[in-house]
């Protein structure tokens, strides 16, 4: 297995690691599981880890996830590290990011996405461990589901875009587009992981699934660099949905071997710029062709873990 096209999974039970390996096998990405931090660090002495992705459990059999992060810092590891937790704690996330983690996400959401995708990919009946649905309950009590975009989502994607306000469409597409062209709709509803990825947020309205947000990344002309985008329906702003989507986009990009996520954000889109800063993106200044546009970037492999 080539280390630069690998994901190291540390501190998870066998079922989770095996399912992760089965899923990424479809995308020619190898998975190497380790039961604890010590066994991984011992093996890592003979591995070239730069450019790979490492998933760490919040608590390992022999130490905490933060402890392992500190040790990785000392080695100068240049890898994208993601910590999976039972419940995200702001203080824990801040410390993990400070130590070099790409992000911290809730394990139940990651597991639900993982097993749902396996059921779609594997042929015939398959028995997978039960996991909680990938659902976020808002303060109002409304439940929002997060799942990967599928080709059959063309109708709800088109309805989502046409339902956006003129300003929201302008901030997302930099134009007055009112609906997606057939070509655009086909491109947006056919993500091809790991080159591209799209996750949508939906809720039930009168018994029917309605898309209320989407986060995605797509390839650019530069190898290892992807462009991200996220947009939330106007009536659903302020509920943390964009942050949730972006955490999954960041995680998917890191697992898929993307080296950096970049975005072009209109300078007037202060909410998106604030979210980018919150997620540790760097602002690279105005676009060379348009001073009204700000370029932001997040380095995923070796972006922050240093000695």
DOZAVO-848913 format. One record per atom (N, C-alpha, C, CB): x, y, z; residue in one letter. Coordinates in pm, whole numbers, padded with zeros to 5 digits, always signed. Glycine has a CB too. Example, Ala and Ser with C-alpha at 12.3 -4.5 7.8 and 13.67 -1.06 7.14 Angstrom:
BEGIN
+01319-00569+00780A;+01230-00450+00780A;+01320-00330+00780A;+01131-00447+00905A;+01285-00225+00708S;+01367-00106+00714S;+01290+00003+00787S;+01408-00060+00572S;
This chain:
BEGIN
+00085-00120+00000X;+00000+00000+00000X;+00088+00125+00000X;-00095+00001+00123X;+00058+00219-00091X;+00136+00341-00099X;+00092+00437+00011X;+00121+00407-00236X;+00188+00480+00092X;+00152+00562+00206X;+00083+00692+00166X;+00275+00594+00286X;+00124+00751+00050X;+00067+00880+00014X;-00077+00868-00033X;+00152+00946-00093X;-00123+00748-00060X;-00262+00727-00100X;-00332+00639+00002X;-00270+00664-00242X;-00305+00665+00130X;-00355+00581+00236X;-00422+00662+00346X;-00243+00498+00294X;-00509+00592+00419X;-00573+00650+00536X;-00540+00560+00654X;-00728+00665+00517X;-00487+00618+00760X;-00455+00543+00882X;-00565+00568+00983X;-00314+00583+00939X;-00626+00460+01031X;-00740+00468+01122X;-00695+00415+01258X;-00864+00387+01067X;-00696+00501+01360X;-00634+00466+01488X;-00735+00472+01603X;-00516+00560+01517X;-00748+00359+01671X;-00827+00356+01793X;-00974+00323+01775X;-00817+00483+01859X;-01013+00269+01659X;-01154+00236+01635X;-01174+00085+01637X;-01201+00294+01501X;-01299+00043+01665X;-01328-00099+01668X;-01317-00159+01528X;-01469-00123+01726X;-01304-00291+01525X;-01276-00362+01400X;-01383-00338+01294X;-01264-00511+01426X;-01511-00335+01335X;-01619-00317+01238X;-01606-00184+01165X;-01754-00325+01307X;-01576-00078+01239X;-01564+00053+01179X;-01447+00057+01081X;-01546+00161+01287X;-01332+00006+01123X;-01213+00007+01037X;-01235-00076+00911X;-01091-00045+01114X;-01299-00192+00926X;-01323-00279+00811X;-01419-00214+00712X;-01379-00414+00858X;-01522-00148+00766X;-01618-00082+00679X;-01552+00035+00605X;-01738-00032+00760X;-01468+00108+00675X;-01397+00219+00612X;-01307+00169+00500X;-01314+00296+00717X;-01239+00057+00525X;-01152-00002+00423X;-01233-00047+00302X;-01073-00120+00481X;-01349-00108+00327X;-01433-00156+00218X;-01482-00040+00132X;-01552-00235+00273X;-01520+00071+00197X;-01568+00187+00123X;-01457+00248+00037X;-01623+00291+00220X;-01343+00276+00098X;-01237+00345+00025X;-01171+00256-00081X;-01131+00394+00122X;-01190+00123-00067X;-01139+00031-00170X;-01199+00064-00306X;-01172-00116-00132X;-01324+00112-00307X;-01388+00146-00434X;-01320+00264-00500X;-01536+00177-00411X;-01245+00341-00424X;-01180+00461-00477X;-01028+00445-00481X;-01217+00582-00394X;-00981+00319-00471X;-00837+00290-00477X;-00758+00363-00368X;-00781+00328-00613X;-00819+00375-00251X;-00752+00434-00137X;-00737+00326-00031X;-00830+00557-00082X;-00616+00302+00014X;-00592+00197+00112X;-00619+00244+00254X;-00451+00148+00101X;-00654+00152+00342X;-00680+00182+00482X;-00596+00090+00569X;-00831+00168+00517X;-00522+00149+00663X;-00442+00071+00758X;-00491+00099+00898X;-00290+00103+00744X;-00553+00001+00966X;-00604+00023+01101X;-00501-00009+01209X;-00729-00060+01124X;-00503+00069+01317X;-00418+00044+01434X;-00506+00056+01559X;-00296+00145+01440X;-00487-00036+01652X;-00574-00040+01770X;-00543+00070+01869X;-00562-00174+01838X;-00417+00118+01873X;-00380+00219+01971X;-00270+00309+01918X;-00334+00153+02102X;-00243+00415+01991X;-00144+00512+01946X;-00003+00458+01944X;-00148+00631+02033X;+00033+00375+02042X;+00169+00323+02049X;+00201+00236+01928X;+00188+00241+02178X;+00109+00147+01889X;+00135+00060+01775X;+00148+00141+01646X;+00024-00044+01760X;+00069+00248+01636X;+00080+00331+01516X;+00214+00405+01512X;-00036+00432+01510X;+00252+00466+01623X;+00377+00540+01627X;+00497+00449+01601X;+00393+00611+01760X;+00491+00326+01651X;+00598+00231+01627X;+00609+00198+01479X;+00575+00102+01709X;+00494+00172+01415X;+00494+00141+01272X;+00534+00262+01189X;+00357+00090+01228X;+00495+00382+01236X;+00520+00504+01161X;+00668+00534+01143X;+00453+00619+01229X;+00751+00477+01228X;+00894+00499+01216X;+00948+00447+01083X;+00968+00432+01331X;+00876+00352+01022X;+00920+00294+00895X;+00827+00330+00780X;+00929+00142+00908X;+00743+00431+00800X;+00649+00472+00696X;+00677+00616+00653X;+00504+00458+00745X;+00648+00645+00528X;+00653+00782+00478X;+00511+00836+00482X;+00715+00790+00332X;+00479+00912+00586X;+00341+00951+00610X;+00300+01082+00543X;+00318+00962+00756X;+00396+01160+00497X;+00364+01291+00442X;+00263+01278+00328X;+00491+01361+00393X;+00155+01356+00338X;+00055+01357+00233X;-00058+01258+00253X;+00119+01331+00104X;-00051+01173+00356X;-00159+01078+00380X;-00262+01141+00473X;-00104+00946+00439X;-00361+01063+00513X;-00463+01111+00606X;-00467+01019+00727X;-00602+01118+00538X;-00484+01078+00845X;-00488+01001+00969X;-00617+01034+01043X;-00364+01031+01059X;-00695+00930+01075X;-00816+00945+01156X;-00787+00894+01296X;-00936+00869+01093X;-00813+00977+01396X;-00783+00941+01535X;-00911+00945+01617X;-00676+01036+01595X;-00932+00843+01700X;-01045+00843+01793X;-01016+00941+01906X;-01072+00701+01848X;-01120+00996+01964X;-01104+01091+02075X;-01031+01028+02193X;-01241+01143+02121X;-01064+00901+02222X;-00998+00827+02329X;-00946+00695+02274X;-01095+00803+02447X;-00816+00671+02290X;-00752+00547+02246X;-00734+00456+02366X;-00615+00576+02176X;-00712+00326+02344X;-00693+00234+02457X;-00576+00272+02547X;-00672+00096+02405X;-00473+00336+02489X;-00353+00364+02567X;-00330+00512+02598X;-00235+00311+02494X;-00409+00601+02536X;-00389+00744+02557X;-00506+00820+02495X;-00254+00791+02498X;-00506+00950+02512X;-00610+01032+02450X;-00570+01069+02308X;-00636+01159+02534X;-00669+01108+02230X;-00639+01152+02094X;-00550+01275+02093X;-00767+01181+02019X;-00570+01365+02189X;-00486+01485+02197X;-00342+01449+02228X;-00540+01581+02303X;-00322+01348+02311X;-00187+01304+02343X;-00115+01254+02218X;-00190+01195+02451X;-00187+01176+02137X;-00127+01127+02013X;-00096+01242+01918X;-00220+01025+01945X;-00185+01341+01914X;-00160+01459+01830X;-00032+01529+01873X;-00278+01556+01837X;-00011+01541+02002X;+00111+01608+02053X;+00236+01532+02008X;+00107+01619+02208X;+00229+01400+02013X;+00343+01319+01973X;+00369+01331+01823X;+00321+01173+02011X;+00261+01340+01745X;+00277+01358+01601X;+00341+01494+01571X;+00141+01346+01530X;+00305+01595+01649X;+00366+01726+01634X;+00518+01717+01648X;+00309+01825+01737X;+00563+01641+01747X;+00706+01629+01774X;+00781+01560+01661X;+00728+01554+01904X;+00710+01474+01586X;+00776+01403+01476X;+00783+01487+01349X;+00703+01273+01446X;+00711+01601+01347X;+00708+01684+01227X;+00621+01624+01119X;+00847+01703+01174X;+00525+01542+01158X;+00436+01474+01064X;+00364+01574+00974X;+00334+01388+01140X;+00373+01553+00843X;+00307+01641+00747X;+00187+01567+00686X;+00406+01686+00635X;+00089+01538+00769X;-00029+01464+00726X;-00155+01539+00766X;-00029+01322+00785X;-00264+01508+00698X;-00394+01562+00736X;-00450+01475+00846X;-00492+01569+00614X;-00471+01533+00964X;-00519+01457+01079X;-00660+01503+01116X;-00422+01474+01200X;-00750+01407+01133X;-00889+01435+01169X;-00921+01358+01296X;-00987+01397+01054X;-00987+01423+01392X;-01025+01357+01516X;-01177+01336+01515X;-00982+01441+01641X;-01220+01212+01542X;-01361+01180+01552X;-01399+01170+01699X;-01393+01048+01477X;-01503+01242+01737X;-01544+01248+01877X;-01691+01208+01891X;-01522+01391+01935X;-01731+01169+02012X;-01871+01136+02036X;-01957+01261+02032X;-01887+01065+02171X;-01907+01368+02087X;-01978+01496+02086X;-01875+01608+02083X;-02072+01509+02209X;-01892+01700+01990X;-01793+01806+01972X;-01799+01904+02089X;-01817+01880+01840X;-01684+01924+02153X;-01668+02021+02260X;-01580+02135+02207X;-01605+01956+02389X;-01625+02260+02213X;-01549+02372+02157X;-01406+02381+02209X;-01620+02501+02186X;-01386+02355+02339X;-01252+02363+02396X;-01163+02253+02339X;-01257+02352+02550X;-01219+02132+02328X;-01143+02020+02271X;-01106+02051+02126X;-01224+01889+02280X;-01204+02102+02049X;-01177+02133+01908X;-01065+02237+01897X;-01305+02184+01838X;-01072+02339+01978X;-00971+02445+01972X;-00832+02389+01999X;-01003+02557+02073X;-00822+02301+02099X;-00693+02242+02132X;-00645+02150+02020X;-00701+02165+02263X;-00736+02071+01961X;-00699+01981+01854X;-00650+02058+01730X;-00817+01891+01817X;-00720+02165+01697X;-00678+02246+01582X;-00544+02313+01609X;-00784+02353+01551X;-00524+02356+01732X;-00397+02418+01770X;-00282+02319+01753X;-00402+02469+01914X;-00310+02191+01779X;-00208+02087+01767X;-00190+02038+01624X;-00243+01971+01856X;-00274+02089+01531X;-00254+02054+01391X;-00361+01973+01325X;-00131+01983+01379X;-00468+01938+01396X;-00575+01862+01333X;-00642+01946+01225X;-00679+01817+01437X;-00680+01881+01115X;-00754+01948+01010X;-00892+01987+01061X;-00766+01859+00886X;-00956+01895+01136X;-01085+01927+01196X;-01124+01820+01295X;-01192+01944+01088X;-01231+01849+01368X;-01290+01757+01466X;-01436+01741+01429X;-01273+01809+01614X;-01483+01618+01405X;-01623+01597+01367X;-01685+01489+01454X;-01635+01560+01218X;-01817+01490+01461X;-01887+01391+01540X;-01882+01254+01473X;-02033+01433+01563X;-01845+01155+01551X;-01828+01021+01498X;-01959+00962+01445X;-01771+00932+01606X;-02071+00989+01513X;-02197+00928+01470X;-02236+00974+01330X;-02308+00962+01569X;-02205+01099+01296X;-02237+01147+01163X;-02146+01084+01059X;-02226+01300+01157X;-02017+01071+01092X;-01923+01009+01000X;-01958+00862+00978X;-01779+01023+01054X;-01993+00792+01087X;-02026+00650+01076X;-02153+00630+00994X;-02043+00588+01215X;-02252+00715+01016X;-02377+00703+00942X;-02353+00723+00793X;-02481+00804+00992X;-02273+00823+00758X;-02239+00847+00618X;-02164+00728+00560X;-02155+00975+00604X;-02068+00676+00637X;-01986+00565+00592X;-02071+00443+00557X;-01884+00529+00699X;-02156+00401+00649X;-02233+00280+00626X;-02342+00300+00521X;-02295+00233+00756X;-02397+00420+00511X;-02496+00447+00407X;-02432+00436+00269X;-02557+00587+00426X;-02310+00487+00257X;-02241+00479+00128X;-02207+00335+00092X;-02114+00563+00132X;-02168+00257+00191X;-02137+00116+00164X;-02260+00042+00115X;-02082+00048+00291X;-02375+00070+00173X;-02497+00004+00129X;-02529+00038-00016X;-02614+00042+00219X;-02494+00160-00057X;-02517+00199-00196X;-02420+00132-00292X;-02506+00349-00210X;-02298+00106-00246X;-02194+00054-00334X;-02188-00097-00341X;-02063+00105-00289X;-02215-00164-00228X;-02205-00309-00225X;-02327-00374-00290X;-02190-00359-00081X;-02302-00478-00369X;-02410-00547-00437X;-02469-00656-00347X;-02360-00608-00568X;-02602-00676-00357X;-02664-00783-00282X;-02689-00743-00138X;-02580-00906-00287X;-02753-00832-00060X;-02781-00803+00081X;-02653-00792+00161X;-02872-00912+00141X;-02650-00697+00251X;-02531-00677+00333X;-02574-00638+00474X;-02439-00569+00271X;-02512-00698+00572X;-02543-00668+00711X;-02431-00581+00768X;-02561-00799+00794X;-02464-00458+00797X;-02365-00366+00853X;-02409-00324+00992X;-02347-00242+00761X;-02315-00284+01076X;-02352-00241+01212X;-02452-00127+01209X;-02227-00199+01290X;-02542-00127+01306X;-02640-00018+01315X;-02570+00108+01366X;-02758-00057+01409X;-02599+00219+01303X;-02543+00347+01348X;-02656+00449+01352X;-02427+00395+01253X;-02643+00550+01436X;-02744+00656+01437X;-02750+00723+01301X;-02715+00760+01548X;-02867+00773+01263X;-02878+00843+01136X;-02794+00970+01141X;-03025+00876+01104X;-02753+01015+01021X;-02672+01136+01012X;-02765+01257+01021X;-02589+01138+00879X;-02804+01289+01142X;-02905+01393+01164X;-02857+01493+01268X;-03039+01330+01208X;-02886+01620+01241X;-02859+01727+01337X;-02993+01786+01379X;-02764+01837+01275X;-03016+01794+01508X;-03138+01854+01560X;-03112+02000+01594X;-03190+01777+01684X;-03184+02089+01528X;-03165+02232+01549X;-03227+02275+01681X;-03225+02311+01434X;-03196+02395+01723X;-03250+02446+01848X;-03401+02451+01848X;-03196+02583+01875X;-03461+02465+01730X;-03607+02469+01717X;-03669+02331+01728X;-03645+02532+01585X;-03585+02226+01727X;-03635+02089+01730X;-03644+02026+01593X;-03769+02087+01794X;-03626+02105+01487X;-03630+02052+01351X;-03508+01963+01327X;-03634+02167+01248X;-03530+01850+01260X;-03422+01758+01228X;-03376+01779+01085X;-03467+01612+01250X;-03244+01790+01068X;-03183+01808+00937X;-03093+01689+00910X;-03104+01942+00929X;-03111+01625+00795X;-03030+01510+00756X;-02917+01554+00665X;-03117+01403+00687X;-02803+01488+00678X;-02688+01516+00592X;-02656+01388+00516X;-02565+01566+00675X;-02647+01398+00384X;-02613+01281+00303X;-02545+01325+00175X;-02738+01197+00271X;-02480+01229+00109X;-02408+01258-00015X;-02507+01283-00129X;-02312+01144-00050X;-02473+01376-00215X;-02555+01406-00332X;-02559+01285-00425X;-02500+01530-00408X;-02677+01258-00482X;-02694+01147-00575X;-02750+01199-00707X;-02786+01038-00515X;-02728+01127-00818X;-02781+01172-00947X;-02932+01194-00945X;-02747+01072-01054X;-03005+01112-00869X;-03150+01127-00864X;-03195+01249-00785X;-03211+01003-00805X;-03100+01327-00733X;-03134+01449-00658X;-03146+01571-00749X;-03029+01475-00551X;-03148+01549-00881X;-03152+01662-00974X;-03271+01754-00948X;-03157+01611-01118X;-03386+01698-00922X;-03505+01780-00902X;-03495+01865-00776X;-03629+01693-00895X;-03455+01805-00663X;-03449+01884-00540X;-03332+01983-00544X;-03437+01792-00417X;-03227+01951-00620X;-03116+02046-00636X;-03162+02167-00717X;-02995+01978-00705X;-03235+02142-00826X;-03285+02253-00907X;-03384+02338-00827X;-03352+02199-01034X;-03473+02272-00753X;-03568+02347-00671X;-03497+02429-00564X;-03668+02251-00605X;-03389+02374-00510X;-03312+02445-00409X;-03253+02574-00467X;-03200+02355-00354X;-03191+02563-00584X;-03127+02680-00646X;-03230+02785-00685X;-03047+02637-00769X;-03341+02742-00746X;-03442+02840-00787X;-03511+02904-00667X;-03546+02774-00877X;-03508+02836-00553X;-03570+02890-00433X;-03482+02988-00356X;-03608+02780-00343X;-03355+02999-00395X;-03265+03093-00329X;-03303+03236-00366X;-03119+03065-00368X;-03275+03328-00277X;-03299+03469-00309X;-03199+03513-00415X;-03288+03558-00182X;-03229+03623-00481X;-03139+03675-00584X;-03001+03703-00526X;-03198+03803-00648X;-02998+03756-00403X;-02869+03785-00341X;-02791+03657-00313X;-02889+03864-00211X;-02857+03553-00262X;-02789+03427-00232X;-02732+03364-00359X;-02884+03330-00162X;-02808+03371-00468X;-02756+03316-00594X;-02637+03397-00642X;-02866+03315-00702X;-02643+03528-00622X;-02531+03613-00662X;-02406+03580-00580X;-02567+03762-00645X;-02421+03561-00451X;-02307+03530-00365X;-02248+03393-00399X;-02348+03535-00218X;-02332+03298-00442X;-02284+03164-00475X;-02227+03155-00616X;-02397+03065-00459X;-02299+03211-00714X;-02259+03192-00854X;-02196+03316-00917X;-02379+03151-00935X;-02190+03427-00843X;-02133+03553-00893X;-02208+03603-01017X;-01984+03534-00926X;-02334+03567-01028X;-02412+03608-01145X;-02559+03610-01106X;-02387+03513-01266X;-02643+03650-01202X;-02787+03656-01177X;-02858+03530-01220X;-02847+03773-01247X;-02787+03418-01227X;-02847+03293-01271X;-02972+03262-01189X;-02745+03178-01258X;-03080+03220-01257X;-03206+03191-01189X;-03229+03042-01172X;-03322+03252-01265X;-03170+02961-01259X;-03179+02817-01247X;-03059+02753-01314X;-03310+02764-01307X;-03032+02628-01280X;-02916+02558-01335X;-02945+02510-01476X;-02877+02440-01246X;-02847+02523-01564X;-02861+02466-01699X;-02854+02314-01689X;-02751+02521-01795X;-02901+02241-01789X;-02891+02094-01785X;-02749+02045-01761X;-02944+02035-01914X;-02651+02113-01824X;-02511+02073-01805X;-02468+02094-01661X;-02419+02151-01900X;-02498+02211-01607X;-02461+02241-01468X;-02528+02144-01372X;-02500+02385-01433X;-02655+02116-01395X;-02729+02026-01306X;-02669+01887-01308X;-02877+02020-01347X;-02629+01841-01426X;-02566+01709-01437X;-02432+01706-01364X;-02547+01671-01584X;-02353+01811-01381X;-02222+01817-01316X;-02235+01820-01164X;-02145+01940-01364X;-02329+01898-01114X;-02342+01915-00969X;-02402+01794-00899X;-02427+02036-00940X;-02479+01713-00971X;-02543+01597-00908X;-02470+01466-00937X;-02685+01586-00955X;-02353+01475-00997X;-02274+01355-01025X;-02132+01369-00969X;-02269+01327-01177X;-02119+01388-00837X;-01984+01395-00779X;-01911+01264-00798X;-01990+01432-00629X;-01780+01272-00814X;-01698+01152-00835X;-01584+01153-00734X;-01643+01146-00983X;-01613+01103-00614X;-01512+01098-00509X;-01397+01007-00553X;-01573+01048-00375X;-01270+01041-00528X;-01224+01153-00447X;-01198+01282-00524X;-01101+01115-00376X;-01222+01283-00657X;-01197+01404-00734X;-01294+01515-00698X;-01205+01374-00884X;-01418+01478-00674X;-01519+01576-00636X;-01611+01515-00532X;-01601+01625-00759X;-01684+01599-00463X;-01766+01553-00351X;-01875+01655-00326X;-01680+01530-00222X;-01996+01606-00291X;-02105+01697-00258X;-02191+01635-00150X;-02190+01730-00383X;-02220+01714-00048X;-02304+01670+00063X;-02420+01768+00074X;-02223+01663+00197X;-02543+01715+00085X;-02658+01802+00096X;-02722+01788+00234X;-02760+01771-00014X;-02789+01894+00275X;-02869+01893+00397X;-03014+01897+00354X;-02833+02014+00492X;-03096+01810+00412X;-03237+01805+00375X;-03324+01798+00500X;-03265+01683+00284X;-03450+01832+00482X;-03548+01816+00588X;-03680+01778+00524X;-03563+01946+00673X;-03772+01726+00603X;-03902+01687+00551X;-04001+01803+00560X;-03956+01565+00627X;-04064+01831+00448X;-04167+01934+00441X;-04292+01869+00384X;-04122+02057+00355X;-04396+01858+00466X;-04520+01792+00428X;-04494+01651+00375X;-04594+01875+00321X;-04400+01583+00444X;-04372+01445+00410X;-04277+01424+00294X;-04497+01377+00381X;-04230+01531+00233X;-04138+01519+00118X;-04002+01578+00155X;-04197+01591-00007X;-03897+01513+00105X;-03762+01560+00132X;-03735+01689+00056X;-03659+01453+00094X;-03685+01788+00126X;-03652+01916+00065X;-03508+01951+00094X;-03746+02028+00116X;-03433+01984-00008X;-03294+02024+00011X;-03288+02167+00062X;-03214+02010-00121X;-03208+02189+00167X;-03199+02324+00224X;-03056+02378+00223X;-03253+02324+00366X;-02958+02294+00182X;-02819+02342+00177X;-02735+02239+00103X;-02763+02367+00321X;-02618+02283+00060X;-02523+02192-00004X;-02382+02245+00019X;-02554+02177-00157X;-02289+02152+00041X;-02147+02185+00048X;-02074+02091-00047X;-02091+02172+00195X;-01973+02139-00114X;-01907+02055-00213X;-01763+02101-00237X;-01984+02056-00344X;-01687+02013-00304X;-01561+02056-00363X;-01550+01995-00502X;-01439+02015-00274X;-01473+02060-00588X;-01455+02016-00725X;-01310+02039-00764X;-01552+02090-00823X;-01259+01960-00860X;-01118+01975-00899X;-01092+02108-00970X;-01077+01860-00988X;-00970+02154-00958X;-00925+02272-01031X;-00823+02226-01135X;-00864+02381-00934X;-00758+02319-01200X;-00657+02282-01297X;-00524+02243-01235X;-00635+02394-01392X;-00516+02252-01102X;-00393+02219-01031X;-00409+02088-00956X;-00353+02333-00934X;-00316+01996-00975X;-00325+01867-00908X;-00322+01883-00756X;-00210+01775-00953X;-00414+01815-00687X;-00418+01818-00543X;-00490+01939-00484X;-00281+01814-00491X;-00539+02027-00571X;-00609+02147-00525X;-00754+02140-00570X;-00540+02276-00579X;-00847+02158-00477X;-00990+02156-00509X;-01054+02287-00466X;-01060+02037-00440X;-01161+02323-00533X;-01235+02445-00500X;-01362+02406-00424X;-01270+02526-00629X;-01389+02473-00315X;-01506+02440-00234X;-01616+02544-00254X;-01468+02431-00086X;-01738+02504-00218X;-01851+02597-00218X;-01953+02545-00118X;-01914+02611-00361X;-02024+02637-00056X;-02132+02600+00037X;-02239+02707+00029X;-02079+02584+00184X;-02365+02665+00029X;-02475+02761+00026X;-02592+02701+00104X;-02517+02795-00121X;-02660+02788+00179X;-02773+02748+00262X;-02894+02831+00222X;-02740+02766+00414X;-03010+02766+00214X;-03134+02838+00180X;-03156+02953+00278X;-03255+02741+00182X;-03212+03061+00228X;-03224+03184+00306X;-03295+03165+00440X;-03298+03287+00225X;-03399+03084+00441X;-03476+03066+00565X;-03404+02980+00669X;-03610+03002+00533X;-03287+02925+00631X;-03218+02833+00721X;-03083+02888+00767X;-03198+02700+00654X;-03060+03015+00745X;-02936+03076+00792X;-02934+03081+00945X;-02919+03218+00733X;-02813+03077+01002X;-02798+03097+01145X;-02818+02975+01231X;-02891+03198+01188X;-02823+02855+01169X;-02843+02732+01246X;-02718+02643+01249X;-02959+02654+01187X;-02606+02692+01197X;-02483+02613+01198X;-02477+02508+01088X;-02468+02547+01330X;-02567+02514+00991X;-02571+02413+00885X;-02449+02426+00793X;-02701+02426+00803X;-02411+02547+00759X;-02295+02567+00672X;-02168+02513+00738X;-02278+02716+00638X;-02153+02538+00868X;-02036+02486+00939X;-02032+02335+00936X;-02035+02536+01084X;-02148+02271+00959X;-02155+02125+00959X;-02119+02069+00823X;-02295+02079+00999X;-02173+02129+00717X;-02142+02084+00582X;-01993+02098+00552X;-02224+02161+00481X;-01936+02212+00588X;-01796+02236+00556X;-01704+02140+00631X;-01759+02380+00589X;-01741+02101+00753X;-01657+02005+00826X;-01652+01872+00752X;-01710+01985+00970X;-01765+01831+00694X;-01766+01707+00616X;-01689+01724+00486X;-01909+01663+00588X;-01702+01839+00423X;-01628+01865+00298X;-01478+01859+00325X;-01667+02003+00238X;-01434+01921+00433X;-01293+01921+00470X;-01245+01778+00497X;-01269+02009+00594X;-01325+01703+00572X;-01287+01565+00603X;-01280+01480+00477X;-01386+01504+00701X;-01381+01491+00391X;-01382+01412+00267X;-01261+01447+00180X;-01512+01436+00189X;-01228+01575+00171X;-01114+01617+00089X;-00984+01560+00145X;-01107+01770+00083X;-00968+01564+00277X;-00846+01511+00338X;-00834+01361+00315X;-00844+01542+00488X;-00945+01288+00336X;-00944+01144+00314X;-00916+01112+00167X;-01079+01083+00358X;-00969+01194+00077X;-00952+01169-00065X;-00818+01212-00121X;-01059+01239-00139X;-00730+01264-00037X;-00596+01298-00083X;-00581+01438-00138X;-00555+01203-00187X;-00682+01523-00121X;-00672+01662-00164X;-00573+01734-00073X;-00811+01732-00163X;-00483+01811-00131X;-00381+01880-00052X;-00427+02014+00001X;-00256+01899-00135X;-00514+02081-00074X;-00564+02210-00025X;-00700+02239-00085X;-00464+02323-00059X;-00784+02306-00006X;-00915+02352-00049X;-00908+02503-00067X;-01026+02311+00052X;-00951+02551-00182X;-00950+02693-00209X;-01090+02741-00245X;-00850+02726-00320X;-01113+02867-00224X;-01242+02924-00259X;-01229+03069-00298X;-01339+02911-00144X;-01318+03113-00386X;-01328+03253-00424X;-01455+03307-00360X;-01329+03272-00580X;-01440+03407-00275X;-01552+03460-00198X;-01566+03609-00227X;-01533+03435-00045X;-01687+03652-00260X;-01709+03795-00278X;-01680+03868-00148X;-01853+03822-00327X;-01609+03979-00158X;-01571+04054-00038X;-01695+04096+00043X;-01488+04178-00076X;-01806+04116-00024X;-01929+04155+00045X;-01993+04039+00121X;-02029+04212-00055X;-01947+03916+00094X;-02003+03799+00160X;-01933+03780+00295X;-01988+03671+00071X;-01964+03868+00387X;-01895+03868+00516X;-01922+03742+00598X;-01937+03990+00597X;-02041+03684+00582X;-02073+03561+00656X;-01984+03446+00612X;-02222+03523+00636X;-01961+03434+00481X;-01876+03326+00431X;-01730+03348+00472X;-01887+03316+00279X;-01685+03471+00470X;-01549+03500+00512X;-01530+03471+00660X;-01514+03646+00483X;-01633+03499+00741X;-01626+03469+00884X;-01621+03319+00907X;-01746+03531+00959X;-01700+03243+00830X;-01699+03098+00842X;-01564+03042+00802X;-01810+03035+00757X;-01505+03096+00696X;-01374+03050+00652X;-01269+03071+00761X;-01332+03123+00523X;-01273+03186+00826X;-01178+03211+00935X;-01202+03114+01050X;-01190+03356+00985X;-01329+03089+01082X;-01364+02997+01190X;-01309+02857+01163X;-01516+02991+01208X;-01307+02817+01036X;-01260+02684+00997X;-01111+02683+00963X;-01340+02632+00879X;-01042+02791+00998X;-00897+02798+00985X;-00849+02810+00840X;-00835+02678+01048X;-00930+02871+00755X;-00883+02904+00620X;-00798+03031+00628X;-01003+02923+00521X;-00704+03043+00539X;-00622+03163+00529X;-00673+03250+00415X;-00473+03126+00508X;-00672+03380+00435X;-00707+03472+00328X;-00581+03510+00252X;-00778+03598+00383X;-00585+03491+00120X;-00469+03518+00037X;-00479+03652-00035X;-00451+03407-00065X;-00576+03733+00005X;-00591+03863-00058X;-00688+03858-00174X;-00458+03914-00105X;-00698+03969-00246X;-00792+03980-00357X;-00747+03897-00475X;-00807+04125-00399X;-00845+03849-00551X;-00815+03780-00676X;-00747+03878-00770X;-00944+03722-00740X;-00646+03828-00843X;-00566+03918-00928X;-00649+03980-01040X;-00448+03842-00987X;-00760+03917-01074X;-00842+03968-01184X;-00964+04047-01136X;-00888+03855-01270X;-00991+04043-01005X;-01111+04111-00956X;-01093+04144-00808X;-01237+04023-00977X;-01075+04272-00774X;-01052+04313-00634X;-01173+04291-00544X;-01013+04458-00629X;-01291+04262-00602X;-01409+04239-00519X;-01415+04095-00469X;-01536+04272-00597X;-01321+04013-00512X;-01319+03871-00476X;-01198+03840-00388X;-01318+03783-00602X;-01219+03766-00281X;-01113+03725-00189X;-01085+03576-00207X;-01152+03756-00041X;-00958+03541-00216X;-00918+03401-00225X;-00887+03349-00084X;-00794+03383-00318X;-00946+03234-00048X;-00918+03172+00081X;-00870+03030+00055X;-01045+03172+00172X;-00788+02978+00147X;-00732+02844+00128X;-00714+02776+00263X;-00597+02852+00053X;-00732+02644+00263X;-00703+02562+00380X;-00614+02448+00333X;-00834+02508+00449X;-00494+02438+00390X;-00401+02332+00355X;-00434+02208+00438X;-00254+02378+00378X;-00453+02097+00371X;-00501+01976+00438X;-00390+01879+00474X;-00601+01907+00353X;-00287+01871+00399X;-00178+01777+00429X;-00057+01856+00476X;-00142+01691+00304X;-00026+01841+00604X;+00091+01910+00659X;+00072+02059+00671X;+00211+01884+00574X;-00055+02101+00686X;-00080+02245+00690X;-00036+02308+00822X;-00226+02271+00667X;-00045+02232+00929X;-00020+02294+01060X;+00069+02212+01154X;-00150+02319+01126X;+00079+02083+01132X;+00157+01999+01226X;+00306+02022+01202X;+00121+01848+01209X;+00370+02089+01293X;+00513+02115+01283X;+00578+02091+01416X;+00541+02258+01235X;+00709+02081+01414X;+00782+02061+01540X;+00786+02192+01616X;+00927+02008+01514X;
